[in-house]
Amino acid sequence: MRQSDAVSRLPLRPEIQAAAERLADTGVPSPRADAEQLAAHVLEVERSRLLLAPLLEPEQVERYRALVEQRARRIPLQHLTGTAPMGRIDLAVGPGVFVPRPETELLFAWALAHLESVHAPLVVDLCTGSGALALAIANARPDAAVHAVELDPAALTWARRNADARAAAGDTPITLYAGDVTAADTLAELNGRVDLLVANPPYVPAAAELDPEVAEHDPPQALFGGADGLDVIRAMLPSITRLLRAGAPAGVEHDDSHGAQVARLFTAAGYTATTEHRDLADRPRFVTATRG
Ligand SMILES: C[S@@+](CC[C@H](N)C(=O)[O-])C[C@H]1O[C@@H](n2cnc3c(N)ncnc32)[C@H](O)[C@@H]1O
């Protein structure tokens, strides 16, 4: 390296430290992690490999600082990096689609564990958004036939883009439908045949207070489920029941205030083995139940 090169480059560590402090000042919940993630994005390396890239080019410093300022304005990290993970895949995300959340990985893991004993399963993902659950399941289980439903045209455009990218990468293609999961005829051709159904529907109670990243950037139709948050879950339960074959399970994510209520809805609809699942912070996160 020539001396002039070394002089024009800037050390990474103080840049990340300054970014973390700036993000902390503006109330970003995980400032250090976000500062590192944005640095990894600019340097096009894994976050765990940042130490191997100790110097930034001037152009990289400029881009990094601009991204940190956007994050300080509470634009979601995933909108800045353009991706969010689910299982072993990355989904393209941005304005117009719900950003897949780490807690949904628990529902994904439950689905995979259940499918271990099912050969060539027929799987349905209701309220697919970016396609996160459907595409992560198709990636993990190439023998599965995965069908996914989404109502919002903007979200569906992201799901199609992600589905095309995964198919191009060699995953088994999924089947995407534009439709309302509460309608009596949605996916009617699959009635009574589905081996496993997952759904992460809108479930936030209307009066909930949300972080700016969520309130200002996730689409409202992806978040809110009426006054108590349960409107979509209640209304899609008949669809879940008509789609599942007898003895097959559904897993539905819900608000952390809802565990017992969602379990009661399934039990009242004749389901068995109704189970409330908690996340790592011990908050009720999703319910699973078996169609009787
Ligand atoms: C919380 S987001 C979940 C997206 C995705 N499953 C995930 O985990 O990242 C809920 C999604 O359901 C869609 N949605 C809301 N109501 C719907 C309905 N009645 N029928 C189909 N999709 C609906 C929203 O547009 C949004 O994309």
The ligand as an SDF file (V2000), in Angstrom:
LIG
                    3D

 27 29  0  0  0  0  0  0  0  0999 V2000
  -47.8370   -9.0360    9.2050 C   0  0  0  0  0  0  0  0  0  0  0  0
  -47.7090   -9.0830    7.4430 S   0  0  0  0  0  0  0  0  0  0  0  0
  -46.8670  -10.6680    7.3030 C   0  0  0  0  0  0  0  0  0  0  0  0
  -46.1330  -10.9010    6.0270 C   0  0  0  0  0  0  0  0  0  0  0  0
  -45.2980  -12.1960    6.0180 C   0  0  0  0  0  0  0  0  0  0  0  0
  -46.1260  -13.3730    6.2610 N   0  0  0  0  0  0  0  0  0  0  0  0
  -44.1840  -12.1540    7.0290 C   0  0  0  0  0  0  0  0  0  0  0  0
  -44.1970  -12.8890    8.0070 O   0  0  0  0  0  0  0  0  0  0  0  0
  -43.2560  -11.3540    6.8530 O   0  0  0  0  0  0  0  0  0  0  0  0
  -49.3940   -9.4850    6.9810 C   0  0  0  0  0  0  0  0  0  0  0  0
  -49.6870   -9.5150    5.4850 C   0  0  0  0  0  0  0  0  0  0  0  0
  -51.0630   -9.9010    5.3030 O   0  0  0  0  0  0  0  0  0  0  0  0
  -51.6230   -9.1690    4.2150 C   0  0  0  0  0  0  0  0  0  0  0  0
  -53.0850   -9.1800    4.3910 N   0  0  0  0  0  0  0  0  0  0  0  0
  -53.8220   -8.4240    5.2370 C   0  0  0  0  0  0  0  0  0  0  0  0
  -55.1150   -8.7770    5.1590 N   0  0  0  0  0  0  0  0  0  0  0  0
  -55.2000   -9.7770    4.2350 C   0  0  0  0  0  0  0  0  0  0  0  0
  -56.2800  -10.5500    3.7080 C   0  0  0  0  0  0  0  0  0  0  0  0
  -57.5240  -10.3590    4.1470 N   0  0  0  0  0  0  0  0  0  0  0  0
  -55.9980  -11.4730    2.7790 N   0  0  0  0  0  0  0  0  0  0  0  0
  -54.7270  -11.6780    2.3380 C   0  0  0  0  0  0  0  0  0  0  0  0
  -53.6690  -10.9700    2.7950 N   0  0  0  0  0  0  0  0  0  0  0  0
  -53.8950  -10.0270    3.7370 C   0  0  0  0  0  0  0  0  0  0  0  0
  -50.9660   -7.8090    4.3360 C   0  0  0  0  0  0  0  0  0  0  0  0
  -51.0400   -7.1000    3.1330 O   0  0  0  0  0  0  0  0  0  0  0  0
  -49.5290   -8.1960    4.7470 C   0  0  0  0  0  0  0  0  0  0  0  0
  -48.7180   -8.3720    3.6210 O   0  0  0  0  0  0  0  0  0  0  0  0
  1  2  1  0
  2  3  1  0
  2 10  1  0
  3  4  1  0
  4  5  1  0
  5  6  1  0
  5  7  1  0
  7  8  2  0
  7  9  1  0
 10 11  1  0
 11 12  1  0
 11 26  1  0
 12 13  1  0
 13 14  1  0
 13 24  1  0
 14 15  1  0
 14 23  1  0
 15 16  2  0
 16 17  1  0
 17 18  1  0
 17 23  2  0
 18 19  1  0
 18 20  2  0
 20 21  1  0
 21 22  2  0
 22 23  1  0
 24 25  1  0
 24 26  1  0
 26 27  1  0
M  CHG  2   2   1   9  -1
M  END
$$$$
